[in-house]
Amino acid sequence: MGSKSKWRWLRSFYLWITVLAVAWIGFLDTYSWWQQYRLSDQLRQMKAQLDFYEQEIQRLSEEEEALRTDPYIQEYHARRYYWVKRPGEKLFLLRRQSEKEGVQPHP
């Protein structure tokens, strides 16, 4: 009677129903614990992206306002991105050469 009574609980109908229910809820169901964990992780990543994009929108809005109102910022962007120059100024465009290119004389 010693060894049979130790393993008797393995033949319990309720034990196997409980094990199957936990396995179903934990891994096999559409809304399983595993799926809920993956979805919560995805939600956390998307909230981080939302925070980043809200900060970028704020920064770009401030930059837009500065471009509309500040003449110094307007001139800076015009010179830097559109190569605008004042009358009488000379504009020098410098180009980086890769290491493979040789130095070629300018015609």
Contact map, one row per residue, 1 for C-alpha under 8 A:
11111000000000000000000000000000000000000000000000000000000000000000000000000000000000000000000000000000000
11111100000000000000000000000000000000000000000000000000000000000000000000000000000000000000000000000000000
11111110000000000000000000000000000000000000000000000000000000000000000000000000000000000000000000000000000
11111111000000000000000000000000000000000000000000000000000000000000000000000000000000000000000000000000000
11111111100000000000000000000000000000000000000000000000000000000000000000000000000000000000000000000000000
01111111100000000000000000000000000000000000000000000000000000000000000000000000000000000000000000000000000
00111111111000000000000000000000000000000000000000000000000000000000000000000000000000000000000000000000000
00011111111100000000000000000000000000000000000000000000000000000000000000000000000000000000000000000000000
00001111111100100000000000000000000000000000000000000000000000000000000000000000000000000000000000000000000
00000011111100100000000000000000000000000000000000000000000000000000000000000000000000000000000000000000000
00000011111110100000000000000000000000000000000000000000000000000000000000000000000000000000000000000000000
00000001111111110000000000000000000000000000000000000000000000000000000000000000000000000000000000000000000
00000000001111111000000000000000000000000000000000000000000000000000000000000000000000000000000000000000000
00000000000111111100000000000000000000000000000000000000000000000000000000000000000000000000000000000000000
00000000111111111110000000000000000000000000000000000000000000000000000000000000000000000000000000000000000
00000000000111111111000000000000000000000000000000000000000000000000000000000000000000000000000000000000000
00000000000011111111100000000000000000000000000000000000000000000000000000000000000000000000000000000000000
00000000000001111111110000000000000000000000000000000000000000000000000000000000000000000000000000000000000
00000000000000111111111000000000000000000000000000000000000000000000000000000000000000000000000000000000000
00000000000000011111111100000000000000000000000000000000000000000000000000000000000000000000000000000000000
00000000000000001111111110000000000000000000000000000000000000000000000000000000000000000000000000000000000
00000000000000000111111111000000000000000000000000000000000000000000000000000000000000000000000000000000000
00000000000000000011111111110000000000000000000000000000000000000000000000000000000000000000000000000000000
00000000000000000001111111111001000000000000000000000000000000000000000000000000000000000000000000000000000
00000000000000000000111111111011100000000000000000000000000000000000000000000000000000000000000000000000000
00000000000000000000011111111001110000000000000000000000000000000000000000000000000000000000000000000000000
00000000000000000000001111111001111000000000000000000000000000000000000000000000000000000000000000000000000
00000000000000000000001111111101000000000000000000000000000000000000000000000000000000000000000000000000000
00000000000000000000000111111111000000000000000000000000000000000000000000000000000000000000000000000000000
00000000000000000000000000011111001000000000000000000000000000000000000000000000000000000000000000000000000
00000000000000000000000010001111101100000000000000000000000000000000000000000000000000000000000000000000000
00000000000000000000000111111111111100000000000000000000000000000000000000000000000000000000000000000000000
00000000000000000000000011100011111110000000000000000000000000000000000000000000000000000000000000000000000
00000000000000000000000001100001111111000000000000000000000000000000000000000000000000000000000000000000000
00000000000000000000000000100111111111100000000000000000000000000000000000000000000000000000000000000000000
00000000000000000000000000000011111111110000000000000000000000000000000000000000000000000000000000000000000
00000000000000000000000000000000111111111000000000000000000000000000000000000000000000000000000000000000000
00000000000000000000000000000000011111111100000000000000000000000000000000000000000000000000000000000000000
00000000000000000000000000000000001111111110000000000000000000000000000000000000000000000000000000000000000
00000000000000000000000000000000000111111111000000000000000000000000000000000000000000000000000000000000000
00000000000000000000000000000000000011111111100000000000000000000000000000000000000000000000000000000000000
00000000000000000000000000000000000001111111110000000000000000000000000000000000000000000000000000000000000
00000000000000000000000000000000000000111111111000000000000000000000000000000000000000000000000000000000000
00000000000000000000000000000000000000011111111100000000000000000000000000000000000000000000000000000000000
00000000000000000000000000000000000000001111111110000000000000000000000000000000000000000000000000000000000
00000000000000000000000000000000000000000111111111000000000000000000000000000000000000000000000000000000000
00000000000000000000000000000000000000000011111111100000000000000000000000000000000000000000000000000000000
00000000000000000000000000000000000000000001111111110000000000000000000000000000000000000000000000000000000
00000000000000000000000000000000000000000000111111111000000000000000000000000000000000000000000000000000000
00000000000000000000000000000000000000000000011111111100000000000000000000000000000000000000000000000000000
00000000000000000000000000000000000000000000001111111110000000000000000000000000000000000000000000000000000
00000000000000000000000000000000000000000000000111111111000000000000000000000000000000000000000000000000000
00000000000000000000000000000000000000000000000011111111100000000000000000000000000000000000000000000000000
00000000000000000000000000000000000000000000000001111111110000000000000000000000000000000000000000000000000
00000000000000000000000000000000000000000000000000111111111000000000000000000000000000000000000000000000000
00000000000000000000000000000000000000000000000000011111111100000000000000000000000000000000000000000000000
00000000000000000000000000000000000000000000000000001111111110000000000000000000000000000000000000000000000
00000000000000000000000000000000000000000000000000000111111111000000000000000000000000000000000000000000000
00000000000000000000000000000000000000000000000000000011111111100000000000000000000000000000000000000000000
00000000000000000000000000000000000000000000000000000001111111110000000000000000000000000000000000000000000
00000000000000000000000000000000000000000000000000000000111111111000000000000000000000000000000000000000000
00000000000000000000000000000000000000000000000000000000011111111100000000000000000000000000000000000000000
00000000000000000000000000000000000000000000000000000000001111111110000000000000000000000000000000000000000
00000000000000000000000000000000000000000000000000000000000111111111000000000000000000000000000000000000000
00000000000000000000000000000000000000000000000000000000000011111111100000000000000000000000000000000000000
00000000000000000000000000000000000000000000000000000000000001111111110011000000000000000000000000000000000
00000000000000000000000000000000000000000000000000000000000000111111111011000000000000000000000000000000000
00000000000000000000000000000000000000000000000000000000000000011111110001000000000000000000000000000000000
00000000000000000000000000000000000000000000000000000000000000001111111000000000000000000000000000000000000
00000000000000000000000000000000000000000000000000000000000000000111111111000000000000000000000000000000000
00000000000000000000000000000000000000000000000000000000000000000010111111100000000000000000000000000000000
00000000000000000000000000000000000000000000000000000000000000000000011111110000000000000000000000000000000
00000000000000000000000000000000000000000000000000000000000000000110011111111000000000000000000000000000000
00000000000000000000000000000000000000000000000000000000000000000111011111111100000000000000000000000000000
00000000000000000000000000000000000000000000000000000000000000000000001111111110000000000000000000000000000
00000000000000000000000000000000000000000000000000000000000000000000000111111111000000000000000000000000000
00000000000000000000000000000000000000000000000000000000000000000000000011111111110000000000000000000000000
00000000000000000000000000000000000000000000000000000000000000000000000001111111111100000000000000000000000
00000000000000000000000000000000000000000000000000000000000000000000000000111111111110000000000000000000000
00000000000000000000000000000000000000000000000000000000000000000000000000011111111100000000000000000000000
00000000000000000000000000000000000000000000000000000000000000000000000000001111111000000000000000000000000
00000000000000000000000000000000000000000000000000000000000000000000000000001111111100000000000000000000000
00000000000000000000000000000000000000000000000000000000000000000000000000000111111110000010000000000000000
00000000000000000000000000000000000000000000000000000000000000000000000000000111011111000000000000000000000
00000000000000000000000000000000000000000000000000000000000000000000000000000010001111101110000000000000000
00000000000000000000000000000000000000000000000000000000000000000000000000000000000111111000000000000000000
00000000000000000000000000000000000000000000000000000000000000000000000000000000000011111000000000000000000
00000000000000000000000000000000000000000000000000000000000000000000000000000000000001111100000000000000000
00000000000000000000000000000000000000000000000000000000000000000000000000000000000011111110000000000000000
00000000000000000000000000000000000000000000000000000000000000000000000000000000000010011111000000000000000
00000000000000000000000000000000000000000000000000000000000000000000000000000000001010001111100000000000000
00000000000000000000000000000000000000000000000000000000000000000000000000000000000000000111110000000000000
00000000000000000000000000000000000000000000000000000000000000000000000000000000000000000011111000000000000
00000000000000000000000000000000000000000000000000000000000000000000000000000000000000000001111100000000000
00000000000000000000000000000000000000000000000000000000000000000000000000000000000000000000111110000000000
00000000000000000000000000000000000000000000000000000000000000000000000000000000000000000000011111000000000
00000000000000000000000000000000000000000000000000000000000000000000000000000000000000000000001111101000000
00000000000000000000000000000000000000000000000000000000000000000000000000000000000000000000000111111000000
00000000000000000000000000000000000000000000000000000000000000000000000000000000000000000000000011111100000
00000000000000000000000000000000000000000000000000000000000000000000000000000000000000000000000001111100000
00000000000000000000000000000000000000000000000000000000000000000000000000000000000000000000000011111110000
00000000000000000000000000000000000000000000000000000000000000000000000000000000000000000000000000111111000
00000000000000000000000000000000000000000000000000000000000000000000000000000000000000000000000000001111100
00000000000000000000000000000000000000000000000000000000000000000000000000000000000000000000000000000111110
00000000000000000000000000000000000000000000000000000000000000000000000000000000000000000000000000000011111
00000000000000000000000000000000000000000000000000000000000000000000000000000000000000000000000000000001111
00000000000000000000000000000000000000000000000000000000000000000000000000000000000000000000000000000000111
